Amino acid sequence: METKRKALGKGLEQLFSNEVINFENFEKDIVKNTAKNDILEINIKDIRSNPYQPRKTFDEQTLQELADSIKEHGIIEPIIVKKTIKGYELVAGERRTKAAKIAGLEKIPAIVKDFNDQEMMEIALLENIQREDLNPMDEASAYQKIIELGHMTQEEFAKKFGKSRSHVTNMLGLLKLPTSVKELVEKKQITMGHARALSKLEDNEKIMELANKIVKDNMSVRELEKEIQASDIPKKQHQYRVQETKSIRNTIYERLMREKVGTKVKINKKKIEIPYDSEKDLERILEILGIRIEGV
């Protein structure tokens, strides 16, 4: 596994470290380090979306424009997929794949690589937040999933994805809005600025009332903020949580162990966590650590 990870190139090593990376460079690095005879032509019907794709809707006009370009010039850059029992899962290139379908292509050039669930989720988020205007609600949901699956703090997430801590906090706050208000954000009837201001309020009924007023009266964010201040509407109390500070030594230990076993390692609260994908992956890790069970 360690050798395989290194073979994927510097971009992949960066992606699964704690460094901030640029998705464009990551994808180009994989393409650059893939021999031409390793780029396959696979059936589009055998490809399904990344299960962790945060984007729920795609702009039909831009997809049609890309499809027209593909009809004229073909696929310039191969997509990246993961092999599965039922075919392939998209790692990068969802828009290209959808546009290729519209263009009437039956096959598409692809690079096959192996990724675990955490990596698939992080790649999908990176591609969307760095390449396209992701819907705020989709983006917020993706943030929460990665933080939970990766057992990250908000600070760790912010650093890894090049976001400010306040931005991450504001995005996660959107998830606490009433369902009807979330739908208005998804439909772009109220902006991220409106939603952020509403998410700081305590009373859900008042939040929905103001959201409807924003749509009806075409209120600006500034006008909304003035109304909130003038009406003295109760706001949520800030909850300050004491985050456990990770020592520099533990960070170094995590990095060294990750290089040793070829997967993410978490050292926290006097525990060492080494996740694995399957029984075979567990056996691989145990073998690296020199642990063998006779007769099994």
PyMOL commands that set and color helices and strands:
alter all, ss='L'
color gray80, all
select helices_A, chain A and resi 2-7+10-15+23-32+36-38+44-46+60-73+94-102+117-131+136-149+154-160+165-176+179-186+192-199+204-217+221-231+248-261+279-288
alter helices_A, ss='H'
color red, helices_A
select strands_A, chain A and resi 40-43+47-48+79-84+87-92+107-112+266-268+271-273
alter strands_A, ss='S'
color yellow, strands_A
deselect
rebuild
show_as cartoon
